[in-house]
Amino acid sequence: MFTGIIEGVGRIAALEPRGGDVRLRVEVGSLPFDAVQLGESIAVNGVCLTVVEFDATSFAADASNETLSLTTLGTLAVGAPVNLERAMRPTDRLGGHLVSGHVDGLGRVLSIADDARAQRWRFAAPTALLRYIAKKGSICVDGVSLTVNEVDDAGFEVALIPHTVSHTAFAQTKVGDAVNLEIDLVARYVERLLGGSGMKGGSGE
């Protein structure tokens, strides 16, 4: 589990085809990386991946074809910046919201507008996901826990404060870019308890 509070921005160092899928190597950049262990989980742009190799400045993780097809990881180029968060510990503060690292679908940046010192970002989202997105609710975008300001039939809007922009890969995200979306876990369980069929798919470990 994760919190959606980004701990560092890294970059894709290599994409190595292996047996039909891909092994990613990620330079950790500003991510605190002490006491890393084989098998631990790290969210990369909101996708939960397992550390299979590491050194002092990077780690490797395998991405299945399903993960590559359902998230932005399959389209990232070497050098692309990525949001990184290590799995939460039982003693951590939950500064964002509970995030599983299982991406529900892809969105797209529709617009970015200044709003005093903050920025208003509008995202398109699949119709199947919009039913789970509520005004003043939480959503995870590329691994970042955000509060929804507005939502309609085409997408949703959030406000990013300067700290969020400067301490995440959003600083290099542009209008038209695809993003990973994970809805609030509470919405999934409420639908299940009410007898809904729920969503199909989702990617992450």
Secondary structure as GFF3:
##gff-version 3
##sequence-region A 1 205
A	DSSP	beta_strand	8	18	.	.	.	ID=ss1
A	DSSP	beta_strand	21	27	.	.	.	ID=ss2
A	DSSP	beta_strand	41	44	.	.	.	ID=ss3
A	DSSP	beta_strand	47	50	.	.	.	ID=ss4
A	DSSP	beta_strand	53	54	.	.	.	ID=ss5
A	DSSP	beta_strand	58	63	.	.	.	ID=ss6
A	DSSP	alpha_helix	65	70	.	.	.	ID=ss7
A	DSSP	three_ten_helix	72	74	.	.	.	ID=ss8
A	DSSP	beta_strand	81	86	.	.	.	ID=ss9
A	DSSP	beta_strand	105	115	.	.	.	ID=ss10
A	DSSP	beta_strand	118	124	.	.	.	ID=ss11
A	DSSP	alpha_helix	127	130	.	.	.	ID=ss12
A	DSSP	beta_strand	138	141	.	.	.	ID=ss13
A	DSSP	beta_strand	144	151	.	.	.	ID=ss14
A	DSSP	beta_strand	155	160	.	.	.	ID=ss15
A	DSSP	alpha_helix	162	166	.	.	.	ID=ss16
A	DSSP	three_ten_helix	169	172	.	.	.	ID=ss17
A	DSSP	beta_strand	178	183	.	.	.	ID=ss18
A	DSSP	alpha_helix	185	193	.	.	.	ID=ss19
###
